[in-house]
Amino acid sequence: MTETTDETSADPVAVLLVDDNRDWLTLVVQRLHEEAPDFDVRAANSVDGALDRLTDDVECVVSDYYMPGRTGIELLAAVREDRPDLPFLLFTGAGNEGLASSALSAGADDYIVKTSVDDSAAALATRVRTAVDKHRTERALAESEARYRTLVESVRDAIFVARDGGVVLVNDAATTLTGYDRAALLADDIVETVVHPDDRVRVRDALDLSAPQSLDIRIRTRDGETRHCILDVDHVVDDGLPGSIGVLRDITAQVHHQRRLERERDTKEAIREILVRQSSRVEVAEAFCRYIGSDPDTTVAWVGERTAGGGLDPLAVEGDGSYLRAAGVLDADAAARRDSTEPSLTAFREGGTTVRTVGAEASHPGSPDADSDRRWVEAASAAGIETAVAVSLRYGGVDYGVLGVYRGGADDDRERRRFEELAETLGYALSTAESREALVADEVVRVRLSVRDGGAGVLAVGDALGRDAELVVHTVLPRGDSERYFVTVRGATEAAVTDALASLDGVTPGGVVAEDEVVRAQFDTAAPSFGTAIADAGGVLQRVVVAAGEATVVVDLPRRRPAGPFVEALAAGFDSVVMTARNHRSVESDIGASVLAGLTDRQRESLEVAYRTGYFERPKRRSAAEVAEAIGVSRSTFTQHLRAAQRKVFAELFDGEPGDV
């Protein structure tokens, strides 16, 4: 008896032994039990008997060839119909080459010639064990591969398995990401086909290295789109052969989001620099256009300014301005073309945002003003413009003109929103610059207004003081959602002023002090934003007197600004605004404007509030800390601004030019 070796299968092996020679069959079954105790040998004397005993747990069939009725080859054919992978050995004493060839061609796993019982049993045990172990291994491998494929396909990231220099497995996510079908990815050099040319060397190096690698790479899809991905590569040994597993994760959305955040941050920094460093309308507009024009996709960016006659004049142009002339945007009657679809003219005329795609306009002619449309479309095509975005410039109810951006790239909602945000900021910047220019202009338009407000804001304070009191506003400081007023009151006592301020909802009293024949007071008031409304509408507040329920307001406007739109913008927030006087006023001899011209807004505010609240008097009516609190800054910041303001004022008075900050 041969001893069982270590290679004997750990699990029992069910073997079906088929032979019409009952005596020989009995002896072989006995000897097989001795040779292989783990074999569960079942016997059958015919093909029909074998098929009856062929249960699912049988792992190998050993059959004689010559049997009455049907042969072992016929049994093989019947077995293969239901169990195509079941090991089948043909065992006969009639062995010849022709029979062996027929058996193997029919699908038998092995062919054994009968000898003595002992020798036959020993050979049979070895052959059966070999066939069963092979089948078990192949089945386990197939099950493992099936589980692996299921796992791979369940992963949302693209996965590929490479071996011997080629890709042997990819999942559906890989075909979705790259746009190539599975056959193309398996047949071609996947690195050459999919990876961006600039990243191929790094990817090949990662595949050659034995250590795990993680790379940021780009791929090119079948449609030519560039996608950003993270490639994780690990190295494995599969069936004794070295290979690589790559996981490709698409991070294009994250990359674009990060770039948008960086661009928004850069935009905010650039805009902050513009607002800090530029003072005039022209400088502001030019700086905005330069910033927008720094994008290589921008062909031309321009700011058109509303003229007194309702037309458009170029305030700033960056890039190829020939388009504006060729398209007729700068023609004298351009703004009057009511039916033109040219983007800047449309946004200027209708307000809001206008977006045009040149290709779409060219393919769908026939607007009411076809000649005008054809002119701008042809000019845009000649300049290489694909998309135009124009946004009206409006702030504080006042129209300032239009921002037009003409680009070589396709329409992008994010870019459109960015230009709308830039236009909103530009409108504010133009309003601020215009107000600043009005402070130092040689000539301004001075208007006097009668304002009634239905009992809110500073007018409510005047009403609470009574008809005999006169309230004069000297300074108004914006405080977020409210405003801080510094006023003097005649015709009322300190106690009356204190009581009046305390009686009003939406009014927060500050200091109240009697001085000679007037009472000085400070208070905060919520909406309506009286001072802010004037500034937002482009005016410079010069004087406010509240008496008998009515405010007389004196405002300076830039000479080029028509008074009508200003009054309309201001009237939107108050019950009644009536212009009672209007005239041009020369301010060439106004030394105060000249002295204050060199101050920043914060320096002027610090100087004026310090003066209005008695900081310079002896004894001081307000300390540095109290003035700092009034304007919403720290004590050190206030003193820094105050000293800088004093230095500039004295330099202007004594040297004729502002001093350095």
TORKOL-99723 format. One record per residue (C-alpha): residue in one letter; z, y, x. Coordinates in steps of 0.001 Angstrom, whole numbers, padded with zeros to 6 digits, always signed. Layout:
% TORKOL-99723
aZYX;...
% end
This chain:
% TORKOL-99723
m+000000+000000+000000;t-000861+003418+001230;e+001992+005951+001132;t+001565+009075-000905;t+000745+012032+001345;d+001898+015627+001136;e-001477+016476-000362;t-000680+014484-003492;s-000891+016773-006512;a+002509+017928-007719;d+001460+017681-011388;p+000542+014331-013011;v-003177+013572-013036;a-004597+011943-016182;v-007534+009699-015172;l-009812+007832-017608;l-011181+004638-015970;v-014135+003012-017814;d-015496-000501-017024;d-016654-003420-019159;n-015139-005916-016637;r-011627-006175-018048;d-010169-008224-015158;w-011506-005923-012490;l-010374-002911-014539;t-006812-004255-014822;l-006554-004864-011074;v-007894-001439-010164;v-005508+000281-012597;q-002572-001537-010988;r-003686-000689-007457;l-004267+002977-008433;h-000674+003214-009686;e+000440+001965-006297;e-001873+004252-004341;a-001164+007324-006445;p+002048+007161-008497;d+001309+010584-009986;f-001876+009253-011594;d-001689+008548-015324;v-004527+006011-015518;r-005994+005207-018919;a-008506+002382-019369;a-011545+001950-021650;n-014101-000919-021803;s-017075+000938-023298;v-018678+004326-023739;d-017445+004590-027314;g-013949+003558-026291;a-013974+006122-023491;l-015019+008917-025836;d-012199+007950-028199;r-009646+008156-025367;l-011056+011386-023846;t-008201+013742-024717;d-007824+017318-023526;d-005330+016395-020810;v-007746+014049-019005;e-008665+015658-015684;c-011134+013087-014317;v-013414+010340-015664;v-014367+007348-013488;s-017053+005162-015075;d-019007+002025-014228;y-022771+002394-014512;y-023923-000838-016152;m-022129-001470-019447;p-023279-003076-022694;g-024724-000672-025207;r-024756+002538-023196;t-024625+003305-019474;g-022304+005466-017448;i-025044+008128-017249;e-025083+008318-021040;l-021297+008660-021033;l-021674+011472-018508;a-024114+013278-020807;a-021747+012943-023758;v-018778+014210-021715;r-020728+017195-020428;e-021449+018372-023977;d-017757+019143-024590;r-016290+019285-021073;p-019014+020663-018777;d-016633+021194-015842;l-014601+017935-016101;p-014821+015917-012828;f-016895+012754-013377;l-017263+009959-010796;l-019741+007079-011121;f-018256+003798-009796;t-020535+000753-009638;g-021299-002304-007565;a-025019-001976-007990;g-025338+000954-005642;n-028769+002063-004542;e-030226+005423-003547;g-032175+005822-006762;l-029121+005305-008934;a-027069+007715-006782;s-029755+010370-007102;s-029941+009939-010887;a-026159+010185-011205;l-025886+013340-009147;s-028878+014905-010910;a-027235+014195-014246;g-024167+016149-013129;a-021818+013551-011642;d-019387+014955-009085;d-019450+011878-006849;y-020904+008381-006531;i-018787+005452-005283;v-019943+001893-004559;k-017528-000869-005533;t-016146-003031-002706;s-012919-005015-002725;v-010206-004031-005190;d-007888-002705-002464;d-010591-000745-000726;s-012031+000480-003986;a-008643+001656-005257;a-007864+003498-002023;a-011267+005182-001945;l-011067+005948-005632;a-007613+007582-005296;t-008868+009818-002512;r-012075+010786-004340;v-010285+011442-007624;r-007628+013575-005979;t-010285+015587-004146;a-012291+016154-007318;v-009232+017088-009387;d-007817+019452-006754;k-011184+021154-006474;h-011451+021483-010233;r-007926+022822-010540;t-008587+025353-007783;e-011840+026487-009367;r-010212+026745-012781;a-007278+028745-011389;l-009739+030959-009541;a-011765+031511-012703;e-008643+032281-014715;s-007419+034616-011990;e-010778+036354-011847;a-010830+036670-015620;r-007354+038204-015584;y-008412+040439-012703;r-011521+041582-014536;t-009457+042226-017649;l-007008+044254-015589;v-009801+046141-013828;e-011554+046941-017082;s-008313+048100-018681;v-007800+050718-015970;r-009218+054123-016882;d-010052+054992-013272;a-013255+053770-011642;i-012694+050637-009525;f-014969+048853-007093;v-014447+045801-004898;a-016455+045607-001667;r-016964+042615+000622;d-019355+041831+003462;g-020679+045382+003379;g-021609+045311-000306;v-020007+045936-003681;v-019262+042756-005621;l-017388+044153-008611;v-017227+047439-010542;n-015619+048220-013880;d-016978+050082-016894;a-015125+053243-015870;a-017191+053321-012667;t-020441+053262-014624;t-019159+055957-016981;l-018061+058239-014149;t-021170+057876-011992;g-023800+057497-014695;y-025287+054454-012910;d-025385+051056-014596;r-023519+048094-013145;a-026646+046522-011655;a-027501+049676-009698;l-023978+050000-008301;l-023932+046357-007205;a-027448+046374-005759;d-027444+049612-003751;d-025301+051117-001005;i-022700+052715-003262;v-021624+055232-000614;e-025194+056412-000123;t-025893+056424-003848;v-022760+058056-005220;v-020787+059910-002536;h-021608+063552-001741;p-023541+063776+001563;d-020826+065875+003209;d-018166+063248+002438;r-019997+060008+003285;v-018795+059731+006888;r-015148+060071+005844;v-015567+057434+003136;r-017246+054957+005501;d-014473+055499+008052;a-011853+054824+005373;l-013582+051575+004411;d-013619+050458+008057;l-009937+051162+008698;s-007348+048480+007959;a-004636+050822+006681;p-004642+052190+003102;q-006391+055548+002778;s-006379+058361+000207;l-009160+060960+000299;d-010244+063995-001705;i-014001+063548-002064;r-016937+064638-004169;i-019443+062381-005842;r-022912+063002-007229;t-023582+061483-010629;r-026928+060081-011675;d-027619+063401-013464;g-026960+065368-010257;e-023567+066713-011321;t-020896+067102-008651;r-017508+065643-009572;h-014262+065978-007622;c-012324+062743-007137;i-009408+061154-005313;l-010426+057910-003597;d-007661+055399-002812;v-008826+052528-000581;d-006823+049400+000201;h-007837+046301+002136;v-007377+042723+000907;v-008342+039182+001875;d-010146+037424-000968;d-010875+033694-000638;g-010429+033992+003105;l-012847+036916+003380;p-011776+040509+004118;g-012667+043125+001535;s-011773+046544+000134;i-010595+047751-003252;g-011373+051354-004105;v-009907+053351-006992;l-011794+056531-007849;r-009955+059050-010034;d-011843+061996-011506;i-009889+065230-010901;t-012720+067660-011654;a-010838+069266-014547;q-007744+069766-012395;v-009808+071249-009550;h-011553+073663-011902;h-008226+074588-013485;q-006713+075289-010068;r-009717+077384-009107;r-009408+079343-012343;l-005748+079993-011603;e-006611+081130-008084;r-009397+083338-009395;e-007103+084818-012039;r-004503+085492-009348;d-007132+087072-007115;t-008377+089097-010075;k-004904+090395-010837;e-004350+091332-007193;a-007728+093060-007003;i-007142+094958-010248;r-003673+095998-009124;e-005170+097379-005917;i-007786+099257-007919;l-005217+100770-010250;v-002968+101797-007368;r-005590+103157-004980;q-008248+104684-007226;s-007583+107895-009114;s-010809+109241-010643;r-012915+107653-013365;v-015824+107200-010971;e-013638+105557-008321;v-012102+103206-010877;a-015471+102221-012350;e-017029+101717-008917;a-014111+099554-007785;f-014353+097347-010887;c-018103+096943-010443;r-017701+096100-006752;y-015163+093440-007614;i-017363+091871-010307;g-020441+092182-008085;s-018738+090245-005268;d-019459+087059-007244;p-022765+085689-005868;d-023891+084791-009406;t-023748+088453-010461;t-027103+090237-010316;v-025883+093616-011531;a-022617+094985-012933;w-022407+098447-014381;v-020195+100792-016375;g-021936+103027-018858;e-019954+106084-019951;r-020193+107585-023409;t-021570+111103-023250;a-020558+114015-025452;g-023790+113509-027369;g-023061+109839-028045;g-025378+108453-025369;l-024790+106387-022229;d-024668+107586-018619;p-024139+105234-015660;l-020662+105834-014249;a-021006+103041-011663;v-023626+100413-010774;e-023245+097469-008394;g-026176+095229-007476;d-029814+095518-008462;g-029778+098521-010771;s-033553+098392-011173;y-033034+096140-014200;l-031269+098940-016085;r-034245+101227-015572;a-036854+098543-016257;a-035068+097445-019440;g-034834+101037-020678;v-031039+101021-020805;l-030932+104382-019005;d-033597+106018-021175;a-032471+109230-022853;d-032822+107697-026319;a-031513+104237-025388;a-028247+104458-027322;a-030134+105624-030411;r-032184+102406-030626;r-030328+100906-033529;d-032238+097613-033593;s-032401+096766-029894;t-030749+093496-028860;e-030306+094567-025230;p-026714+093423-024492;s-025202+096661-023159;l-026795+098757-025886;t-025665+096299-028569;a-022047+096198-027358;f-021983+099994-027053;r-023421+100413-030536;e-021467+097697-032385;g-018299+097349-030286;g-016751+094099-029116;t-018566+091597-026903;t-022265+090790-026808;v-023604+087715-024986;r-027285+087042-024513;t-029041+084086-022866;v-032364+085300-021564;g-034173+081985-022022;a-033120+081770-025659;e-034186+085369-026307;a-037572+084736-024702;s-038186+081634-026815;h-037158+083281-030101;p-038893+086672-030292;g-039314+088637-033446;s-036355+090983-033811;p-036851+094215-035763;d-037518+096048-032491;a-039749+093439-030848;d-041225+095750-028218;s-037790+096886-027069;d-036532+093305-026967;r-039562+092128-025034;r-038985+094896-022522;w-035409+093932-021641;v-036110+090175-021715;e-039053+090576-019330;a-037010+092846-017055;a-034139+090343-017021;s-036457+087434-016242;a-038050+089373-013392;a-034596+090131-011934;g-033497+086477-012105;i-030945+087165-014839;e-030063+084192-017041;t-027022+085458-018935;a-025748+088904-019905;v-022231+089744-021075;a-021490+093266-022287;v-018110+094462-023560;s-017356+097810-025165;l-014684+099859-023378;r-012047+101050-025791;y-008424+102047-025344;g-005989+103847-027613;g-008625+104120-030322;v-011029+105947-027987;d-014452+104596-026966;y-015189+105054-023278;g-018513+103242-022999;v-019536+099727-021995;l-019103+097194-019187;g-022263+095170-018582;v-022442+092072-016369;y-025795+090377-015757;r-025686+086986-014042;g-027923+084299-012651;g-025705+081496-013985;a-025416+079930-017413;d-023136+081202-020167;d-019503+080221-019625;d-016760+080816-022198;r-014129+081206-019480;e-016197+083825-017674;r-016775+085613-020954;r-013036+085792-021605;r-012465+087004-018053;f-014913+089881-018525;e-013262+090774-021827;e-009886+090958-020070;l-011402+093057-017284;a-012943+095390-019853;e-009584+095811-021582;t-007944+096716-018271;l-010851+098974-017337;g-010515+100855-020633;y-006860+101490-019866;a-007678+102520-016283;l-010365+104954-017440;s-007962+106447-019979;t-005293+106905-017303;a-007771+108338-014815;e-009135+110719-017412;s-005632+111951-018241;r-004902+112383-014552;e-008123+114358-014105;a-007164+116574-017018;l-003974+117527-015181;v-005903+119016-012266;a-009184+119947-013920;d-010629+123431-013505;e-011261+123569-017221;v-009837+121617-020144;v-010167+121549-023909;r-006843+122628-025375;v-006187+121634-028973;r-003306+122487-031252;l-002380+119930-033875;s-000166+119902-036922;v+001428+116458-037273;r+003444+115119-040193;d+004889+111637-040000;g+006787+110554-043096;g+010245+110484-041543;a+009751+108327-038444;g+010133+108956-034724;v+010773+112392-033254;l+009806+114075-036524;a+012653+112219-038219;v+015033+113771-035684;g+013692+117216-036605;d+014181+116491-040310;a+017765+115332-039692;l+018547+118594-037865;g+017534+120673-040896;r+014898+123315-041546;d+016689+126011-039526;a+016635+124009-036284;e+013786+124012-033794;l+013335+120994-031486;v+011211+121376-028349;v+010074+118214-026519;h+009898+118696-022763;t+009376+115156-021471;v+008424+111814-023022;l+008873+108613-020997;p+007391+105300-022205;r+010088+102597-022335;g+008227+099421-023269;d+008395+099284-027067;s+010098+102666-027326;e+009998+106167-025848;r+012660+108306-024205;y+012672+111966-025192;f+014199+114907-023334;v+014472+117865-025727;t+016150+121201-026328;v+017342+122280-029754;r+017861+125795-031058;g+019550+126624-034339;a+021981+123690-034267;t+025321+122977-032636;e+026083+120204-030174;a+028011+118375-032883;a+025140+118724-035356;v+022679+117295-032856;t+025045+114414-032060;d+025524+113635-035759;a+021795+113866-036503;l+020897+111383-033745;a+023652+108975-034795;s+022488+109009-038421;l+018986+107679-037785;d+017893+104052-037663;g+015583+103341-034748;v+017020+106200-032676;t+019374+105519-029774;p+021292+108646-028682;g+021707+109489-025014;g+023474+112515-023612;v+023968+115686-025662;v+025243+118871-024021;a+025387+122521-025125;e+024073+125096-022660;d+023986+128816-023486;e+022048+129129-026735;v+020407+125715-026674;v+021510+122117-026859;r+019918+119661-024442;a+019584+116087-025703;q+018203+112747-024643;f+017377+109901-027036;d+015199+106806-027397;t+013059+106223-030457;a+010951+103294-031579;a+007524+103355-033249;p+005471+105292-033950;s+004886+105889-030265;f+004211+109601-030387;g+003834+110375-026692;t+002156+107053-025914;a-000343+107525-028740;i-001429+110852-027246;a-001731+109403-023752;d-003593+106308-024996;a-006064+108533-026809;g-006786+110321-023535;g-004744+113468-024031;v-002205+115205-021815;l+000815+116333-023790;q+001692+119943-022983;r+004137+120961-025688;v+005738+119648-028885;v+007759+121843-031244;v+009326+120244-034335;a+010518+122536-037119;a+010626+122437-040901;g+009341+118849-041076;e+006233+119563-039044;a+005361+119055-035382;t+003122+121540-033615;v+001547+119645-030731;v-000435+121173-027866;v-002629+118720-025965;d-005137+119147-023137;l-008277+116996-023136;p-010848+116549-020375;r-013652+119054-020786;r-016186+116312-021420;r-014100+114668-024130;p-014957+115655-027724;a-011853+116559-029709;g-012951+114837-032929;p-012563+111191-031760;f-009218+112085-030149;v-007850+113448-033426;e-009167+110413-035323;a-007491+108041-032861;l-004181+109883-033155;a-004394+110040-036946;a-004455+106233-037150;g-000712+106121-036412;f+000596+109085-038415;d+000563+110294-042002;s-001236+113535-041273;v-002881+114953-038150;v-004778+118228-038528;m-006419+120179-035696;t-005485+123831-036201;a-007012+125316-033033;r-009379+124337-030248;n-010585+126252-027191;h-011732+125827-023613;r-009135+126895-021117;s-009560+127595-017425;v-006701+126254-015298;e-007918+127441-011914;s-004880+129706-011543;d-002352+127126-012724;i-000253+126716-009615;g+001965+124176-011373;a-000921+121769-011882;s-001956+122203-008268;v+001552+121554-006969;l+001998+118450-009133;a-001481+117043-008557;g-000503+115092-005460;l+002417+113285-007087;t+002289+109728-008302;d+003307+109128-011907;r+006704+107781-010848;q+007319+110691-008439;r+006496+113260-011111;e+008666+111435-013629;s+011620+111339-011208;l+011271+115038-010392;e+010875+116185-013987;v+013691+114078-015444;a+016013+115191-012644;y+015193+118790-013513;r+015435+118357-017289;t+018786+116560-017145;g+020501+119052-014812;y+020505+117008-011611;f+019732+120120-009519;e+022399+122305-011134;r+025828+122994-009623;p+027876+121283-010706;k+025409+118490-011517;r+025179+117565-015161;r+023666+114185-014228;s+024315+112062-011147;a+021581+110211-009274;a+022719+106954-010885;e+022488+108486-014373;v+018995+109868-013780;a+017914+106517-012325;e+019196+104768-015444;a+017335+107249-017635;i+013986+106367-016056;g+014784+102670-015700;v+014955+102251-011905;s+017643+101684-009292;r+019489+104599-007705;s+017842+104010-004312;t+014379+103871-005889;f+015013+107127-007750;t+016156+108969-004609;q+013151+107614-002697;h+010721+108894-005347;l+012575+112195-005652;r+012493+112925-001926;a+008815+112013-001714;a+008090+114340-004656;q+010064+117193-003125;r+008276+116755+000207;k+004869+116883-001473;v+005740+119909-003605;f+007051+121869-000608;a+004037+120857+001487;e+001703+122155-001217;l+003629+125422-001536;f+004016+126125+002163;d+001076+124331+003811;g-001500+124304+001049;e-001908+120497+001081;p+000179+117535-000110;g+002457+115838+002385;d+002392+112140+003221;v+004355+109778+001049;
% end
